[in-house]
Amino acid sequence: MLSALEWEALSLSLKVACVAVGLSLIPGFAAAWWLARREFRGKALVDGLLHLPLVLPPVVVGYLLLVTFGRNGAIGQWLARIDIVLPFTWQGAALAAAVMAFPLMVRAMRLSLEAIDPGLEAAARTLGANPLRVLFTVTMPLALPGILTGGMLAFARALSEFGATITFAANIPGETRTLPLALYTLIQTPGQEGAAARLCAIAVVIAMLSLLASEWLARRARLRMEGRDA
């Protein structure tokens, strides 16, 4: 059985991961659509910047968030005026997780959007559909497998986030100590090998379930679009 502190870390991790996906979903789809459907100067640079969290050390991302959203940061100063504080809070942990998971979501959505025949969208426009209607009735349904895959991959990545979270939100019990941070703390505490093993097993199971759910949802969406049962 899990202890109260272990349950607390698990529930906080699930909350942070869900909020991170929610924060990333709309901007992630917008970025994926823009990269898939538009050609512009500097596109490679924008693409590289969006994927930068994949290759940067997570601690660097956390530090940049701290510099930007801290009380003396460019955005943090403005947020402080309306009593919004992100560093060392669970909301900050969610922001850090969202930033780290964002590239995976964008990549999955972009690949799905690029696989859509532009002629289908053009046909809808010739029939009188405005761009917004085309987006919601043609583009998004066809891109649904990629949207679902991107969401689940982002969830799994957010759930496992450690470096950016501990740098930007710290390791505060009950506030920012997510499952990875709780596992790290247990590993550093003598006599807590059993609790560390339990949390490790839970992390593996959740990650595997997230990946399986991603594949199943994407497959089901594809089969529905093809008019077959999953």
C-alpha positions in Angstrom: 0.0 0.0 0.0 1.1 3.5 -0.7 1.6 6.0 2.1 -0.2 9.3 2.4 2.9 11.1 1.0 3.2 8.7 -1.9 -0.5 9.2 -2.8 0.0 12.9 -2.5 2.9 12.9 -4.9 1.0 10.6 -7.4 -2.2 12.8 -7.3 -0.1 16.0 -7.7 1.7 14.5 -10.7 -1.5 13.6 -12.4 -2.9 17.1 -11.8 0.2 18.7 -13.0 0.3 16.5 -16.2 -3.3 17.1 -17.0 -2.9 20.9 -16.6 0.3 20.8 -18.7 -1.6 19.1 -21.5 -4.4 21.6 -21.2 -2.0 24.5 -21.4 -0.2 23.0 -24.5 -3.2 21.8 -26.5 -4.4 25.0 -28.3 -1.0 26.6 -28.8 0.4 23.2 -29.8 -2.2 22.7 -32.5 -1.8 26.3 -33.7 2.0 25.9 -34.0 1.6 22.5 -35.7 -0.9 23.9 -38.2 1.2 27.0 -38.9 4.3 24.9 -39.6 2.4 22.3 -41.7 0.4 24.7 -43.8 2.5 27.9 -44.2 5.8 28.6 -45.8 7.6 31.7 -44.5 11.1 33.0 -44.1 12.7 31.7 -40.9 10.5 28.7 -40.7 13.5 26.4 -39.9 14.5 28.7 -37.1 11.0 28.8 -35.6 10.8 25.0 -35.9 14.2 24.7 -34.1 13.1 27.1 -31.3 9.9 25.1 -30.7 11.9 21.8 -30.4 14.6 23.4 -28.3 13.3 21.9 -25.0 14.0 18.4 -26.5 17.7 19.0 -26.7 18.4 21.5 -24.0 19.2 20.2 -20.5 15.9 20.4 -18.5 17.8 22.4 -15.8 18.5 25.1 -18.4 14.8 25.3 -19.3 13.9 25.6 -15.7 16.5 28.3 -15.2 15.1 30.2 -18.2 11.6 29.9 -16.8 12.8 31.2 -13.5 14.6 34.2 -15.1 11.4 34.9 -17.2 8.7 34.3 -14.7 10.5 35.1 -11.4 9.5 38.2 -9.5 12.2 40.1 -11.2 11.6 38.6 -14.6 10.1 40.4 -17.6 6.8 38.5 -17.4 7.1 37.7 -13.7 7.1 41.4 -12.7 3.8 41.9 -14.6 2.2 38.8 -13.2 3.2 39.9 -9.6 1.2 43.1 -10.1 -2.0 41.0 -10.4 -0.9 38.6 -7.6 0.1 35.7 -9.8 3.2 33.9 -8.7 4.4 30.8 -10.7 7.9 29.9 -9.2 7.7 27.4 -6.4 4.0 26.6 -6.9 2.2 23.6 -8.5 1.1 25.9 -11.3 4.7 26.6 -12.0 5.4 22.9 -12.1 2.6 22.5 -14.6 4.2 25.3 -16.7 7.6 23.7 -16.6 6.1 20.3 -17.6 4.1 22.0 -20.4 7.2 23.6 -21.9 9.1 20.3 -21.8 6.2 18.3 -23.3 5.3 20.9 -26.0 7.7 19.8 -28.7 6.4 16.2 -28.6 2.8 17.4 -28.9 3.6 19.8 -31.8 5.6 17.1 -33.7 2.8 14.5 -33.5 0.2 17.0 -34.6 2.3 18.4 -37.4 2.9 15.0 -38.9 -0.8 14.3 -38.8 -1.6 17.6 -40.5 1.0 17.1 -43.2 -0.6 13.8 -44.0 -3.9 15.4 -44.9 -4.6 16.0 -48.5 -4.8 19.8 -49.0 -7.3 19.2 -51.8 -9.9 18.1 -49.2 -9.7 21.5 -47.5 -9.7 23.3 -50.9 -12.9 21.3 -51.9 -14.6 22.4 -48.7 -13.7 26.1 -49.4 -15.1 25.8 -53.0 -18.4 24.6 -51.5 -18.6 27.8 -49.5 -17.1 26.8 -46.2 -15.2 29.6 -44.4 -11.7 28.9 -43.0 -13.0 28.4 -39.5 -15.6 25.9 -40.7 -13.0 24.1 -42.8 -10.7 23.9 -39.7 -13.4 22.4 -37.5 -15.2 20.1 -40.0 -12.3 18.9 -42.2 -8.9 19.6 -40.8 -9.3 18.8 -37.1 -11.3 15.5 -37.6 -8.7 14.3 -40.1 -5.9 15.3 -37.8 -7.6 13.7 -34.7 -5.2 10.7 -34.5 -2.2 13.0 -34.3 -4.0 15.3 -31.8 -4.7 12.3 -29.5 -1.2 10.9 -29.9 0.3 14.3 -29.2 -1.8 14.8 -26.1 -1.0 11.4 -24.7 2.7 11.7 -25.4 2.7 15.2 -23.8 0.9 13.7 -20.8 3.5 11.0 -20.4 6.4 13.5 -20.8 4.8 15.9 -18.3 4.3 13.1 -15.8 8.0 12.3 -15.9 9.4 15.8 -15.8 12.1 16.4 -13.2 14.9 18.8 -14.1 12.9 21.9 -15.2 10.4 21.3 -12.4 12.9 21.1 -9.5 14.7 24.2 -10.9 11.7 26.4 -11.4 9.2 25.0 -8.8 11.6 23.4 -6.3 10.8 20.2 -4.3 8.2 21.3 -1.9 6.1 18.5 -0.2 2.5 18.8 -1.0 3.0 21.7 -3.4 5.5 20.8 -6.1 6.9 17.4 -5.1 5.6 15.4 -8.1 6.2 11.7 -8.5 9.7 12.0 -10.0 10.8 14.5 -7.3 9.3 12.2 -4.6 11.2 9.3 -6.0 14.4 11.3 -6.0 13.8 12.3 -2.4 13.2 8.7 -1.4 16.4 7.5 -3.1 18.3 10.1 -1.1 16.7 8.9 2.2 18.2 5.8 3.9 15.7 3.0 4.6 13.2 4.2 1.9 14.2 1.6 -0.8 10.8 -0.1 -0.6 8.9 3.2 -1.1 11.2 4.2 -3.9 10.6 0.9 -5.7 6.8 1.3 -5.4 6.9 4.8 -7.0 9.3 3.5 -9.7 6.9 0.7 -10.5 4.0 3.1 -10.6 5.9 5.5 -12.9 6.7 2.7 -15.3 3.1 1.4 -15.3 1.6 4.9 -15.9 4.1 5.6 -18.7 3.3 2.3 -20.4 -0.5 2.8 -20.1 -0.1 6.3 -21.6 1.7 5.0 -24.6 -0.8 2.1 -25.1 -3.7 4.6 -24.7 -2.1 6.9 -27.3 -1.8 4.0 -29.8 -5.3 2.7 -29.1 -6.9 6.2 -29.4 -5.1 7.0 -32.6 -6.0 3.6 -34.1 -9.6 4.0 -33.1 -9.8 7.5 -34.6 -8.3 6.2 -37.9 -10.7 3.3 -38.1 -13.7 5.6 -37.4 -12.6 7.9 -40.2 -12.4 4.9 -42.5 -15.9 3.9 -41.5 -14.9 0.7 -39.6 -15.3 -0.4 -36.0 -12.2 -0.4 -33.8 
